[in-house]
């Protein structure tokens, strides 16, 4: 069964029209006869959007109950049973109510796609997992509901629903996005023009990157090698010389002139020693490239110019930046140089030759291209020189009447040496044999015969032949040794870069393993690389890290596989590597094994830490249950047993006292259990506050429900600015602080609850709320310890609580973007300081389109 196709409407912010565009597409498909069904569409009470639902079949939603409230979710089973051609599933990043089959809605969509159903969905740019930190830095809001980038990236179609910030703000002001009472707060916080402009740019750039991926895939599938200048990509070639920093900065300035341009630096580490720069210089240049937003690549290639052009065409580069040559004039007899060759063969890629202070000074030794194991063109040239050179020289000397046999022998010997330099050993041996025959035939009496009459001439020709072969052997051996040394240097540079850059990455394996495999793919010029693992000999292989398209799934799928430990294999697809490359590949494999082992150890350590934390929480919870919960339970049971006793007649006053004891014990149990539940939610990260502007003088009175009103004095000015907070969470936090203060205050001493507005500073204005008691206080070294879970300071009696009140209060306050600290009260006692940003400063902006689970801590009155 074919997998369904996924189409996603991507928006920069809520209200740009993603759902509206999705419903319009549904009506277009319905008009063409397509079976379209609404699985889940959230209209957010927008009339224009709701109108588009008319005429579309909808699968009834599934009703779920959670914490005493009812929510509606996508009925995945009903939609799978209906099996439409196309299903509309809104809000891809939505978190499902606990009890659903999947935790996230995108997982529901994956099941629909696997069943062969096409899906149309929506998502905002701030919900992409990789952009969470970026969006938080822009808006101040940490998105709790996210979707992995890979899920969106795998979509068959991504359509950007764009709208200018000014148009979106006008739409909101007209009441087309939110209810009128929410518009002012939203426009002054999350929907500020700067926020919307930044989010729009993020959406445009992310979509452009996806378009670029599709373009690269299409070019690879169609075998297109020509440059398509759809986007500026500047490749800067580095040799590791002192001019590298100048070239990188020049290329970065070129890239900065075009929006969306990409900077790529490449170092050609060739087997014949070219570009043998300083490893330390290459490390510094890599750091400079990455600091400028570019990427650094290392490529092996025998011909630096060809390797550079192949790399540039492979990444669809539009410009190449090279430094002017540092060669001296006489060195150009070896060839035109890399810069000239690249400029000549670049085709439609622009080439910039940048001058620098090191040009033509030769301060650093530039390895000259030596004649080595030289491929088909040089072998042919060597054989031509070795076979045709001696006869041509003989004809020339015959016509000019050569100066004598010794000089003739030296001239023939020079041809042999030239053949050795160009073609290696065997062309030189052929040259020595053909040259000795030509000497014998043309210049040794009797001439024009192969006989030699003078014994001295016999010795001379024999010595010439021996010397020619010896010289050819020595030259060839020297050239091969140079080749081997240069290749070793190239391998050493690659390994040095590996040790100095990859291992400086993240201490855990995912990112570093991927970077290592990317470097393997670039170094050996293969299509894809995979690191495969299996625990036992007959277990199936599975990939733990891959690089490139269509990575191999088994060692047999690749052209090269290298063992990397007992359970790992490094597999390469694309071409068969020569034997000389296997040693370097083995080093990469060993490094991959080390990184994989480090990743496994990191996972095991994290699991051990989680288990240890879980054991600590469970131990503390058991202690709380065994000691603190038993006290109110024992009091309730004793009071109930007394009331049920048939042999005792209780007067109304005693009966009322026993009933009051039962009620007090039940309230204490309720308080303890609420704190335990709150701490469990904080530990698991499921507390998601609904941030809205609130007045402290409206919230604080609700926090006094658990104490005697005459034990607290309030000083909350009505002129205080509003603070962005979740009213329910703030009330619960203040209730814990006030109850704790009342518990430790001396009899007759009132707890003071006061609030003040602080003057704006560089960090923005804030509002501080202080809960002041006159109790015994806390030493300085214990002020942080009292906020840890299951901690009670001093001689607090058993049954007075499980030590969670302050921990829960701090967790709730920090979840709303505030701080909770402890200070000494002047004259004795402890002061709890809750600090929250003031509305109008850059605090936590108003999050929009909350899910049904956004606020998990309603007001205490609602819980009752």
Beta strands, then each sheet from edge to edge (+ up, - down):
strand 1: 6-11
strand 2: 36-40
strand 3: 57-58
strand 4: 62-66
strand 5: 69-73
strand 6: 86-89
strand 7: 118-124
strand 8: 157-161
strand 9: 233-238
strand 10: 262-268
strand 11: 295-299
strand 12: 319-323
strand 13: 350-354
strand 14: 528-533
strand 15: 542-547
strand 16: 560-563
strand 17: 568-573
strand 18: 692-694
strand 19: 712-715
strand 20: 723-725
strand 21: 751-758
strand 22: 766-772
strand 23: 819-824
strand 24: 830-837
sheet 1: 3+ 2+ 6+ 7+ 1+ 8+
sheet 2: 4+ 5-
sheet 3: 11+ 10+ 9+ 12+ 13+
sheet 4: 15+ 14- 17+ 16-
sheet 5: 18+ 20-
sheet 6: 19+ 21+ 22- 24+ 23-
end
